[in-house]
């Protein structure tokens, strides 16, 4: 019997933790902001308790140079993002220390974005017959739902909406999960500074991709003349959105062993002497 796997998009969760609390969580002497590490631990513990009890958990972080390969292909990729808040950046080391302390494994693979590492690990786990949940609010992971053994977990949503599966995608968007990179290349991805085709919204994109079509199979008569000169750029955007599934990772990175229950965030900070 295999253990289900929960892959956590580490920077995504830290961002939620840093910006998701109404008030800042400070150290006992009120001099240090512990919102990031406290929130990360609290959100991860809640996810394990309510949605991943008995799962193996692995947290995946973006490498500092992770987006370099995509940015080399398109200089606008993620160019709009401001520099991270210094406090959020400082929280990252504390989060990693906390994960080490609790026995939750994590990886930051040089030269790689977390998305590609997660996609690679998902592919490996599914080849071994293991169910996989990916915890993130990043919509790029929708493409992984082409495998029915994969679900997305977003604990920021109402409880009955937290899991997304392949069967949810077509009713919501008019395309299949496998078509997601094609769809987003047309409609754009503001988070990654991919503008999409001017004048193409979700409904138009779904019509162009009807019947499971990919971008290269869209009939020429359906491509507006104004889009023709941009079509090669759209194909490039699709490649930027596609997740890599062949990252060279250690063979023993996932273990098929359940992760022990995580302590409450306050207990963890006490144990790490961060209060």
N, C-alpha and C positions, 0 to 999 in steps of 0.2 A: 504493500500500500504506500502510495507516495503522499508527501506532505504538500499542501498548497503553498504557493509562494506569493508573498506580498513584496513588490518592488516599489520603493518610495522615491519619488522625485525630490531629492534633498533640498535643492535651492528653492524649488517651488514651495515646499512646505515651510522653509525658513522665512520666505517672503510673506506667506500667510501669517506666520507667527508674529513677525516683526510689526506688521501693519494691521493685524486683526484684533487687537485688544483696545478697548475704549480708553483705558488708562495705562500708563507705563508701569512696569513691574520693576521695582528698584531693589537694590541690596539693602540690608538692614540699616546701614549707615546713610542710605539715600544718595550715595555718590556714584553708583554704577547701575547702568540700565541692563537688567537681566530679562527683558521681555522676549528676546529672541530665543534664548536657550530654554527658558521656562515654557514659552508657548510651543516650541518645537516638541519638547518632551510631553507636554499635556496633549497636544493634538495626535501625536503618534501613539501614546498610551490609549487614548480614546478610540482610535482606529483599531488597535489590536483588541481591546476589550469588547467592542461592539461588532466588529466586522472581520477580525482576523485571528481569533483565538485558535491556537494550535497550528498557525501558519509559520513557516520560516519567513523572516523579515530581512531584507537587505536594502540599505539606503544608498542611493547613487547620487553623487554630486557632479556638477559640471567641473571640468578642469579649467584652470585659469585661462588657458589658451584654447579651450574647447571649440570655440566658434571660428577659429582662424581658417580652417579649411574651407568652410562655406563662405566666409567673408572674402577669401581670395578669389572665389568665383563670381561674387557679386559684392562690391564694396558697400552697398547700401544695407546689407544684411545686419540687422540689429543695431544699425548705426544711430538710430534715434534714441536709444536707451541712455538715460543719464548715468553718471557714475553712482555706484551703490552707496547708500548711507554708510558712513564710517562705523556706526554702531552695529549695523546689520553685518558688515564684513567682520567686525571683531567677534560677533556672536558665533561665527562659523567654527572657529577653533574650539570654543566651549561646547558646541553641539557635538563635535567629533569626540571630544573627551568624554562627554556624557554617554555617547553610544558605546565607546570602549568600556566604560565603567559598567554598563548594563549588559554587555555581551551581545549587543546588536551589531552585526557586521555592516561595514560600509566600504564604498570604493569611490575613488576619484581617479579616473584613468587618463593619463597624460595625453593631451591632444584631442580629447573627445568630449562632446556634449553628453550630458546624462541621458538624453533621449536615445542616442544610438547604443549606449551601453545597456539601457533597459530593453531596447528592442532585441539586442543580441541575446541577452539573458532570457527574455521571454521565448525566443525561438528555441533556445537550448532546452528550457524547461518543458516546453510543449512537446518537443521531440521525445522527451522522456515520459510523456503522459501526465505531466503535472499541471493542475489548474493554476492560473496566474491572475492575480489582481494587480493593477498598476494604480498607485495612489498619486494623483496629480490633478490639477485643474487645467493643464495644458491640452488643448484639443488636438495637437499633432498625434497624440496616442490613439485617436479614433481608428487610424489605419490598422492598428494591431488587432482590432476587433474582427477583422476578416477571419481570424481563428475563433471558433465558437467557445474554445476553452479559456478565453481571455475576457476579463471584465475591467472596466475603469471604476475607480473608487474616488468620489469627491465628497468628503465629509463636510464641506461647506454648504451642501444642499440639504433640503428636507430629507428625513430618513428614508422615505419610500422612493426617493429619486437618486439616492447616492450611488447606486450601481448602474452603470451603462453597459449594455451588451450589444452585439451585432444587430439584434432584432429591433433595437430602438432607432438605429441610424436612418434607415430609409423613410420611415414615417415622419421623422423630424426634418430631414434634409433633402429627400428625394433622390439620394444616391446610396450606393452600397459602401460599406466600410473600406473595401479594397480600392474604391475610387476616391478616397478622401484627399490624397495629394493632388489629383487632377482637379477636384472641386475647389480646394483651397487656392490652387494656383490661379484659377479663374476669378474667385471672389476676393482673394487677398487674405493676408494674415498680419494684421496691424502689430501684433506682439513681436514679430520678427521683421517688421518693416518691408513686407512684401505687399505691394499695392494692389495686385490683381489687375484685371482688364477694366479699363474705364467703361462704365455703363453696364457691367455684368454683375448682377446681384445673385442671391441664392436661387431664385426661381429660374432665371435665365441659365445659370450654370447647370442646374438640374435638367433643364430641357436639352441642353447641348450634350449632356452625358447620359441621356435616357437609354434604357435597355442595356445598361452596363458598359456603355462605350468609354474608351479612354481618349485622351486628347488627340492622339494620332488617328483615331477612327471617326472623329467628328466630320460629317459630310461637308465638303467645301462650300456648298450652297447655304449652309447654316452659319458660316463664319462671315460676319459683317466685314465689308471691305476695310473699315477703320481698324479692325482687329488683326488683319492679315500681317501687317508689318510688325506686330508685337507678338506673333504666335511663337516664334523661336524663344523669345524672352519668357513666355508662359511655360514653355517646356523646361527652361532652366529653373524657373521657380518651382516647378513640380519636383525636380531633382533635389532642390534645397529642402523641400518639405518632406520628402521620403526619408524614412529612418533607416540607418544602416543596421544590418543584422549580422555582420561578419567582423565585428571588432575583436581583435586578438586579446582575449581575456584568459586568466588562469582557469584551468579545467576544474579546480576545486573551489571556485568562488561561491557556488551554491552547494549546499550540503545535504539537502533533503531531511534536515532536522528542525524540529519546531523551536522557535525562539522562546526562551522563558518569559513569563509575564514581566512587563516593565513596571518599575516603581512609579508612584505618583510624582509629578514634577517637583513638588515642594520637597519630597523626601530625597529625590535625586540631587537637588541643589544643596540640601543639607549634607548629604554624603560627600559631595564634591567640595564642600565648604565654600560655596559661591554666594551665600547670603551675607 
